[in-house]
């Protein structure tokens, strides 16, 4: 456990009403956010590296804007990078909330799986977002039961982002043949 965390007003928190169940769910959410931020950033970097020369320059102007697979199928690398950054922000917010609730945030991400092809990556990523949506809906239910409006508001905002991320990955997979494995 961490030393005395402070609330938004700078006063030490004394509320011990947060259940172990909610704290566990928050740490699960943090492990997931850490995992996907690493996973999405590495997918971006690995795919970008496939089409760069030794100096790091893209092999063509078009590839400088998109990440491609070995099969010359263009993959939206900047989208992955932006989503990875959003996931990092979620992780930060969840860790701060855990600290305010006097719980030590986990430092262990869930397992990172990159995928071998653009389609494989997007399928993995879409499934990660589906899992997050289910977990965050569960967290929202527990927050409502425990009347934790601060954590509730945080996860309502994060849930909205995760739904957008899932739509992005689904749209990319269902695109007009632009992503093939």
Backbone bond lengths (Angstrom), bond angles and torsions (degrees), N, CA, C in turn:
res aa  C-N    CA-C-N  psi(-1)  N-CA   C-N-CA  omega(-1)  CA-C   N-CA-C  phi
1 X - - - 1.457 - - 1.518 109.61 -
2 X 1.288 115.87 151.71 1.450 122.14 179.92 1.517 110.31 -86.32
3 X 1.321 115.65 159.80 1.458 120.74 173.48 1.512 109.95 -66.18
4 X 1.317 117.93 166.22 1.459 125.63 -172.44 1.522 114.07 -43.15
5 X 1.346 117.85 104.16 1.457 120.28 175.83 1.527 110.38 -74.00
6 X 1.300 115.49 164.07 1.443 120.81 -177.49 1.510 110.51 -118.03
7 X 1.313 116.22 146.14 1.453 122.34 176.75 1.517 110.64 -78.33
8 X 1.329 115.55 -178.70 1.459 121.29 -177.60 1.523 112.19 -60.35
9 X 1.319 117.30 -29.70 1.465 120.47 -178.79 1.524 112.00 -88.19
10 X 1.325 117.72 1.41 1.459 120.68 179.44 1.512 113.72 86.51
11 X 1.330 117.51 8.65 1.458 120.24 179.23 1.519 109.55 -98.37
12 X 1.306 116.55 147.65 1.462 120.09 179.38 1.520 109.03 -64.02
13 X 1.330 116.18 138.64 1.453 120.70 -179.30 1.518 109.79 -84.04
14 X 1.296 115.93 138.58 1.463 120.43 178.64 1.519 111.96 -122.05
15 X 1.335 118.98 -0.81 1.454 122.54 -178.17 1.520 109.97 -71.95
16 X 1.324 115.60 114.81 1.463 120.85 179.63 1.523 110.18 -107.88
17 X 1.332 117.94 22.53 1.457 121.13 -174.17 1.529 113.48 -85.55
18 X 1.308 118.52 -5.38 1.461 120.19 179.31 1.522 109.25 -73.57
19 X 1.303 115.39 127.41 1.464 120.39 -176.00 1.530 111.48 -74.11
20 X 1.308 116.31 152.80 1.471 120.04 172.78 1.525 111.26 -57.95
21 X 1.336 117.43 -33.53 1.459 120.77 178.48 1.525 110.84 -60.06
22 X 1.338 117.17 -47.61 1.462 120.11 -179.11 1.523 110.59 -66.27
23 X 1.314 117.54 -42.08 1.467 120.04 178.69 1.524 110.80 -60.85
24 X 1.319 117.29 -40.33 1.464 121.35 177.24 1.529 110.73 -63.47
25 X 1.322 116.92 -44.23 1.462 120.67 178.72 1.534 111.28 -62.59
26 X 1.325 116.31 -39.02 1.465 119.33 178.88 1.526 111.04 -65.13
27 X 1.324 117.39 -39.55 1.459 119.56 176.96 1.529 111.30 -68.83
28 X 1.328 118.01 -33.77 1.468 120.17 173.61 1.519 110.18 -62.65
29 X 1.329 116.13 -42.57 1.462 120.58 178.76 1.525 110.59 -63.21
30 X 1.319 116.97 -41.59 1.462 120.50 178.83 1.527 110.78 -63.67
31 X 1.329 118.04 -44.72 1.470 121.40 178.79 1.526 110.12 -59.97
32 X 1.300 117.33 -38.32 1.455 122.35 178.80 1.529 111.18 -68.04
33 X 1.328 116.73 -44.63 1.470 119.86 179.62 1.528 111.25 -64.56
34 X 1.326 116.91 -40.15 1.466 119.96 175.90 1.527 110.16 -61.11
35 X 1.325 115.85 -45.33 1.462 121.19 -178.89 1.523 111.75 -59.54
36 X 1.332 117.28 -52.31 1.466 118.03 -174.97 1.523 112.30 -71.35
37 X 1.317 118.22 -30.08 1.466 117.84 176.68 1.529 109.77 -64.60
38 X 1.331 117.09 -39.74 1.464 121.08 176.44 1.531 109.85 -68.64
39 X 1.318 116.12 -47.62 1.464 120.97 -177.32 1.525 111.71 -58.92
40 X 1.323 117.67 -49.60 1.457 120.60 -176.95 1.527 111.19 -66.93
41 X 1.329 116.57 -39.54 1.476 118.84 179.46 1.529 110.61 -66.59
42 X 1.325 117.30 -41.74 1.465 119.69 178.37 1.524 111.55 -67.38
43 X 1.327 117.96 -38.02 1.466 119.67 175.68 1.523 109.71 -60.06
44 X 1.309 116.04 -42.89 1.465 120.70 177.50 1.526 110.39 -60.60
45 X 1.334 116.84 -49.02 1.465 120.97 -176.24 1.529 112.14 -67.24
46 X 1.322 116.72 -43.01 1.467 120.58 -179.09 1.523 109.85 -63.52
47 X 1.309 116.67 -47.51 1.459 119.71 -179.53 1.525 111.17 -65.78
48 X 1.328 117.55 -39.09 1.468 120.42 178.49 1.518 110.87 -63.56
49 X 1.314 116.80 -39.13 1.457 120.98 -179.22 1.514 113.46 -66.13
50 X 1.301 118.03 -25.54 1.467 121.78 179.58 1.514 112.12 -64.21
51 X 1.323 117.24 -27.31 1.456 120.08 -175.91 1.521 112.55 -122.32
52 X 1.305 115.32 37.14 1.465 120.75 174.20 1.516 107.63 -123.01
53 X 1.327 115.96 149.89 1.456 118.00 175.78 1.525 108.81 -84.52
54 X 1.318 116.71 -175.22 1.466 121.08 -175.13 1.529 112.57 -61.13
55 X 1.328 117.75 -24.34 1.464 120.22 179.94 1.522 111.68 -84.32
56 X 1.345 116.72 -10.31 1.456 120.53 -178.58 1.513 112.88 97.40
57 X 1.332 116.87 -3.78 1.460 120.01 179.65 1.520 109.65 -77.84
58 X 1.318 116.35 142.05 1.461 120.53 177.92 1.511 109.53 -65.29
59 X 1.316 117.19 148.80 1.455 122.12 -178.20 1.518 112.76 -72.67
60 X 1.317 118.36 -17.42 1.460 121.47 174.90 1.520 107.63 -150.74
61 X 1.350 117.06 157.72 1.472 118.77 178.51 1.524 112.21 -57.73
62 X 1.325 117.62 -39.37 1.467 120.14 -179.45 1.522 109.94 -63.65
63 X 1.323 117.46 -41.00 1.453 120.28 -179.68 1.517 111.56 -70.77
64 X 1.329 117.64 -19.08 1.457 120.30 175.32 1.518 111.89 -67.95
65 X 1.316 115.99 -22.56 1.459 120.60 -179.66 1.522 112.31 -99.15
66 X 1.302 117.21 -21.85 1.457 121.88 -178.58 1.515 109.62 -130.49
67 X 1.301 114.64 151.13 1.450 121.35 175.92 1.519 106.30 -93.18
68 X 1.337 117.45 137.54 1.452 119.47 -175.93 1.517 111.59 -123.10
69 X 1.316 115.74 159.81 1.455 121.76 175.27 1.522 108.82 -94.35
70 X 1.313 116.22 176.51 1.459 120.89 178.61 1.523 111.91 -64.41
71 X 1.310 117.73 -20.96 1.458 121.45 -178.52 1.523 112.12 -89.69
72 X 1.317 117.05 14.40 1.464 122.33 -179.81 1.535 112.25 60.63
73 X 1.299 116.63 35.36 1.457 122.71 174.92 1.514 106.04 -102.34
74 X 1.299 116.96 127.07 1.456 119.59 -174.29 1.520 111.32 -80.72
75 X 1.310 114.43 136.00 1.461 122.77 -175.19 1.517 108.45 -122.92
76 X 1.307 119.02 132.52 1.474 122.17 -173.24 1.526 113.00 -75.74
77 X 1.300 116.12 77.45 1.459 120.80 -176.35 1.509 114.31 -62.66
78 X 1.310 117.54 -38.92 1.466 118.84 -179.46 1.514 110.69 -65.57
79 X 1.328 117.19 -32.35 1.462 120.23 176.11 1.522 109.80 -62.10
80 X 1.335 116.85 -46.05 1.463 120.29 178.02 1.515 111.10 -60.04
81 X 1.315 116.40 -42.79 1.464 119.83 -179.26 1.530 110.98 -62.73
82 X 1.326 116.80 -44.23 1.464 120.21 179.55 1.528 111.49 -63.88
83 X 1.326 116.87 -41.47 1.458 119.63 178.93 1.527 110.05 -66.97
84 X 1.335 117.34 -38.93 1.471 120.59 177.38 1.523 110.69 -58.43
85 X 1.312 116.87 -42.42 1.467 121.18 179.44 1.527 110.45 -65.53
86 X 1.320 117.28 -40.25 1.477 120.55 176.64 1.526 110.15 -62.08
87 X 1.337 116.67 -40.35 1.462 120.38 179.15 1.535 110.90 -65.76
88 X 1.328 117.08 -35.89 1.474 120.34 176.15 1.520 110.58 -62.71
89 X 1.312 116.08 -39.23 1.474 119.74 178.11 1.525 110.87 -65.66
90 X 1.323 116.02 -38.14 1.471 119.21 175.96 1.525 110.11 -61.73
91 X 1.331 115.81 -45.55 1.479 120.07 -179.97 1.523 110.30 -58.74
92 X 1.301 116.39 -44.03 1.462 120.02 179.21 1.525 111.44 -60.88
93 X 1.316 117.42 -45.21 1.467 121.23 -178.75 1.533 111.07 -65.19
94 X 1.324 116.90 -40.59 1.467 120.04 179.35 1.525 110.25 -66.92
95 X 1.335 117.27 -42.25 1.472 120.58 178.46 1.526 110.59 -61.88
96 X 1.320 117.09 -41.34 1.460 120.00 177.75 1.528 110.90 -63.81
97 X 1.329 116.82 -39.98 1.467 119.59 179.45 1.520 110.79 -65.62
98 X 1.335 116.92 -43.60 1.465 119.95 177.18 1.526 110.96 -58.47
99 X 1.314 116.73 -42.61 1.460 121.15 179.98 1.524 110.43 -62.57
100 X 1.329 116.52 -42.09 1.466 119.48 178.54 1.529 111.92 -65.68
101 X 1.327 115.66 -24.77 1.467 120.09 177.61 1.526 111.89 -90.93
102 X 1.327 116.26 11.88 1.471 124.10 177.76 1.526 112.79 64.53
103 X 1.309 116.29 33.24 1.458 121.98 177.15 1.529 108.73 -118.06
104 X 1.307 115.90 138.23 1.458 119.86 178.50 1.522 109.86 -76.00
105 X 1.323 117.54 123.46 1.469 120.40 179.16 1.532 110.77 -68.60
106 X 1.321 115.24 142.58 1.449 119.19 176.63 1.532 110.33 -65.93
107 X 1.300 115.91 151.55 1.469 120.93 174.85 1.526 110.48 -114.46
108 X 1.320 116.13 5.17 1.462 121.19 -176.47 1.525 110.75 -105.32
109 X 1.324 117.11 112.94 1.462 118.67 175.77 1.520 110.66 -72.90
110 X 1.322 116.32 158.25 1.460 120.76 168.93 1.530 107.16 -65.16
111 X 1.325 116.87 169.24 1.468 121.99 -177.07 1.529 111.53 -61.26
112 X 1.323 115.36 132.84 1.459 122.72 178.26 1.525 108.03 -92.17
113 X 1.332 116.31 126.65 1.462 122.32 178.42 1.523 107.06 -127.74
114 X 1.326 116.72 121.16 1.461 120.26 -174.07 1.520 114.30 -84.22
115 X 1.319 118.66 -38.23 1.460 120.83 -173.14 1.518 109.42 88.67
116 X 1.326 116.56 151.67 1.466 121.26 -173.67 1.523 113.58 -97.79
117 X 1.319 117.17 -20.97 1.465 121.39 -177.04 1.519 108.85 -132.56
118 X 1.329 117.52 163.59 1.469 118.56 176.06 1.527 112.45 -56.53
119 X 1.331 117.29 -44.29 1.459 119.67 178.90 1.518 110.63 -63.55
120 X 1.317 116.96 -43.10 1.458 120.69 178.12 1.512 112.05 -60.22
121 X 1.322 116.22 -41.64 1.466 120.48 178.21 1.521 110.63 -61.88
122 X 1.327 115.66 -48.77 1.464 119.36 -177.90 1.520 112.19 -64.46
123 X 1.327 117.15 -37.13 1.467 119.67 177.01 1.523 110.84 -64.53
124 X 1.328 116.79 -43.93 1.472 120.38 176.28 1.523 110.81 -60.00
125 X 1.317 115.77 -44.96 1.462 120.84 -176.40 1.531 111.39 -66.57
126 X 1.336 116.31 -40.69 1.462 119.36 177.42 1.533 110.42 -62.62
127 X 1.326 116.72 -40.09 1.468 119.95 178.35 1.530 110.99 -66.50
128 X 1.325 117.72 -37.16 1.469 120.34 176.06 1.521 110.39 -60.23
129 X 1.322 116.43 -41.93 1.462 119.86 -179.91 1.526 110.93 -68.07
130 X 1.327 117.48 -38.29 1.476 120.22 176.36 1.527 110.55 -61.13
131 X 1.332 116.06 -43.73 1.465 119.92 178.11 1.517 111.95 -63.12
132 X 1.317 116.16 -39.77 1.468 120.24 178.53 1.521 110.58 -63.78
133 X 1.316 116.71 -43.10 1.466 120.47 -179.98 1.526 110.15 -58.95
134 X 1.324 117.18 -45.34 1.476 120.58 179.26 1.525 110.93 -63.13
135 X 1.327 117.31 -44.87 1.471 121.26 179.72 1.523 110.65 -63.37
136 X 1.319 117.56 -43.63 1.459 120.38 -175.69 1.528 111.39 -72.24
137 X 1.336 117.69 -30.87 1.468 119.62 172.95 1.529 109.82 -65.02
138 X 1.330 116.92 -38.26 1.470 120.83 176.66 1.528 110.40 -64.55
139 X 1.335 116.99 -43.64 1.469 120.85 178.22 1.525 110.36 -60.97
140 X 1.313 116.82 -42.29 1.467 120.79 179.14 1.528 110.53 -61.37
141 X 1.328 117.40 -42.21 1.468 120.44 177.56 1.528 111.33 -60.67
142 X 1.332 117.10 -44.81 1.468 120.63 -179.50 1.532 109.66 -66.21
143 X 1.320 117.15 -40.46 1.473 120.23 178.09 1.525 110.95 -60.19
144 X 1.324 116.77 -40.24 1.465 120.19 178.34 1.519 110.76 -65.74
145 X 1.332 116.73 -41.06 1.466 120.50 178.55 1.528 111.08 -63.59
146 X 1.345 115.91 -39.40 1.467 120.62 -177.42 1.527 112.74 -89.48
147 X 1.310 116.74 -2.19 1.467 122.52 -179.78 1.535 112.02 58.53
148 X 1.334 114.66 41.98 1.472 121.44 177.39 1.526 107.61 -98.42
149 X 1.322 115.18 86.57 1.460 120.70 -174.82 1.522 113.14 -68.75
150 X 1.326 117.85 -29.39 1.468 120.64 -179.20 1.530 109.98 -68.22
151 X 1.330 116.35 -51.19 1.464 119.99 178.89 1.521 110.16 -66.14
152 X 1.323 117.32 -36.81 1.460 121.84 176.98 1.528 110.56 -57.21
153 X 1.322 117.09 -50.28 1.459 120.89 -179.91 1.522 112.23 -61.57
154 X 1.323 116.15 -41.09 1.469 120.93 178.36 1.522 110.15 -58.76
155 X 1.329 116.78 -48.88 1.468 119.42 -175.65 1.523 112.95 -76.37
156 X 1.305 118.48 -24.06 1.464 119.33 172.28 1.532 109.82 -65.38
157 X 1.337 116.57 -41.31 1.472 120.00 177.66 1.530 111.15 -66.43
158 X 1.325 116.43 -46.19 1.463 120.15 -179.76 1.529 110.42 -63.35
159 X 1.323 117.62 -40.94 1.461 121.38 179.20 1.529 110.79 -58.41
160 X 1.311 117.12 -41.14 1.468 120.35 176.85 1.518 111.57 -59.31
161 X 1.333 116.86 -42.48 1.469 120.65 177.45 1.523 111.20 -63.58
162 X 1.330 116.38 -43.70 1.470 119.89 -177.69 1.523 110.98 -64.20
163 X 1.309 117.47 -37.29 1.470 120.12 176.64 1.530 110.42 -63.79
164 X 1.322 116.79 -39.56 1.471 119.64 176.69 1.525 110.48 -64.39
165 X 1.328 117.09 -42.54 1.466 120.47 179.49 1.529 110.48 -61.49
166 X 1.323 116.57 -43.31 1.469 119.62 179.00 1.526 110.12 -61.25
167 X 1.327 117.60 -41.67 1.466 120.95 178.41 1.526 110.92 -62.28
168 X 1.331 116.77 -41.56 1.463 120.13 178.89 1.521 110.11 -59.87
169 X 1.334 117.16 -49.38 1.464 120.12 -178.96 1.526 110.74 -64.55
170 X 1.323 118.44 -40.01 1.465 121.42 177.97 1.521 110.69 -64.18
171 X 1.326 116.83 -44.52 1.462 120.37 179.13 1.525 111.30 -61.71
172 X 1.321 116.86 -40.53 1.465 119.95 178.68 1.521 110.92 -65.04
173 X 1.330 116.90 -39.57 1.463 120.12 178.80 1.528 111.98 -69.50
174 X 1.311 116.27 -33.72 1.462 120.47 -177.29 1.524 111.91 -92.54
175 X 1.341 117.33 1.63 1.456 121.85 -179.82 1.521 111.52 -57.35
176 X 1.263 115.51 166.76 1.464 121.94 -174.06 1.527 111.65 -69.55
177 X 1.323 116.58 60.59 1.462 120.13 176.93 1.510 113.26 71.63
178 X 1.335 117.19 15.02 1.463 119.11 -177.30 1.508 112.70 -77.40
179 X 1.318 116.79 -16.17 1.460 120.17 178.64 1.524 107.09 -125.04
180 X 1.320 116.00 118.59 1.463 120.94 176.72 1.502 107.44 -127.34
181 X 1.300 116.46 153.56 1.466 121.72 178.85 1.437 109.97 -92.84
